[in-house]
């Protein structure tokens, strides 16, 4: 009978150890599930951040392209303006040469008659 009692006592202890082990495994499982949920949220946040970065990159590329186009237009306009300034300069020089070559006429007197 002692052996049966001792065996029963060992079974009770083993059962208690099994219950405690099961409780630990269950607790660890919950911790793993919580960690997995947090990782899923972090992965989703990273995916959203990546999408936002791609969107911002596209916007930056578009803005850079527009700025380059505007700069080309400014350079083209600057070239046209320089060309026009050279034409004006040549015309002024031609007028100066023509004015220097022209004989000077004596000043005219305008008489005014009073009645």
C-alpha positions as CSV (number, residue, x, y, z in Angstrom):
1,X,0.0,0.0,0.0
2,X,2.9,2.3,0.7
3,X,4.1,1.8,-2.8
4,X,0.7,2.7,-4.2
5,X,0.5,5.8,-2.0
6,X,4.1,6.8,-3.0
7,X,3.2,6.2,-6.7
8,X,0.1,8.3,-6.3
9,X,2.1,11.0,-4.6
10,X,4.6,11.0,-7.5
11,X,1.8,11.1,-10.0
12,X,0.3,14.1,-8.2
13,X,3.7,15.8,-8.3
14,X,4.2,15.0,-11.9
15,X,0.8,16.3,-12.7
16,X,1.5,19.5,-10.8
17,X,4.8,19.9,-12.7
18,X,3.0,19.3,-16.0
19,X,0.4,21.9,-15.1
20,X,3.1,24.4,-14.2
21,X,5.0,23.6,-17.4
22,X,1.8,24.0,-19.5
23,X,1.2,27.4,-17.8
24,X,4.7,28.5,-18.7
25,X,4.3,27.4,-22.3
26,X,1.0,29.1,-22.5
27,X,2.5,32.3,-21.1
28,X,5.4,32.1,-23.5
29,X,2.9,31.5,-26.3
30,X,1.0,34.7,-25.4
31,X,4.3,36.6,-25.3
32,X,5.2,35.2,-28.7
33,X,1.8,36.2,-30.1
34,X,2.1,39.7,-28.7
35,X,5.6,40.0,-30.2
36,X,4.4,38.7,-33.5
37,X,1.6,41.3,-33.5
38,X,4.1,44.1,-32.7
39,X,6.4,42.9,-35.5
40,X,3.5,42.9,-37.9
41,X,2.6,46.4,-36.9
42,X,6.2,47.5,-37.3
43,X,6.4,45.8,-40.7
44,X,3.2,47.6,-41.8
45,X,4.7,51.0,-40.6
46,X,7.9,50.2,-42.5
47,X,5.9,49.4,-45.6
48,X,4.0,52.7,-45.3
49,X,7.2,54.6,-44.7
50,X,8.7,53.0,-47.8
51,X,5.7,54.0,-49.9
52,X,5.9,57.5,-48.6
53,X,9.6,57.7,-49.4
54,X,8.9,56.4,-53.0
55,X,6.1,59.1,-53.3
56,X,8.5,61.8,-52.1
57,X,11.2,60.5,-54.4
58,X,8.9,60.8,-57.4
59,X,7.9,64.3,-56.3
60,X,11.5,65.3,-56.0
61,X,12.3,63.9,-59.4
62,X,9.4,65.8,-61.0
63,X,10.4,69.0,-59.2
64,X,14.0,68.6,-60.3
65,X,12.9,68.0,-63.9
66,X,10.7,71.1,-63.8
67,X,13.6,73.1,-62.3
68,X,16.0,71.9,-65.1
69,X,13.4,72.8,-67.7
70,X,13.0,76.2,-66.2
71,X,16.7,76.7,-66.0
72,X,17.1,75.8,-69.7
73,X,14.4,78.4,-70.5
74,X,16.3,81.0,-68.5
75,X,19.5,80.2,-70.3
76,X,17.8,80.4,-73.6
77,X,16.1,83.7,-72.7
78,X,19.4,85.0,-71.4
79,X,21.1,84.1,-74.8
80,X,18.3,85.9,-76.7
81,X,18.6,88.9,-74.4
82,X,22.4,89.0,-74.9
83,X,21.9,88.8,-78.7
84,X,19.4,91.7,-78.6
85,X,21.8,93.7,-76.5
86,X,24.5,93.1,-79.0
87,X,22.2,94.2,-81.8
88,X,21.4,97.4,-79.9
89,X,25.0,98.0,-79.2
90,X,25.9,97.6,-82.9
91,X,23.1,100.0,-83.9
92,X,24.2,102.6,-81.4
93,X,27.8,102.3,-82.7
94,X,26.6,102.6,-86.3
95,X,24.6,105.7,-85.3
96,X,27.6,107.2,-83.5
97,X,29.8,106.6,-86.6
98,X,27.2,108.1,-88.9
99,X,26.8,111.1,-86.6
100,X,30.5,111.6,-86.5
101,X,30.8,111.4,-90.3
102,X,27.9,113.8,-90.9
103,X,29.0,117.4,-91.5
104,X,27.8,119.7,-88.9
105,X,25.3,122.3,-90.1
106,X,25.4,125.7,-88.5
107,X,22.7,126.3,-86.0
108,X,19.6,127.8,-87.4
109,X,18.1,131.0,-86.0
110,X,14.4,131.0,-85.7
111,X,13.1,134.5,-85.9
112,X,10.0,135.4,-84.1
113,X,7.9,138.2,-85.4
114,X,5.9,140.2,-83.0
115,X,2.9,142.1,-84.1
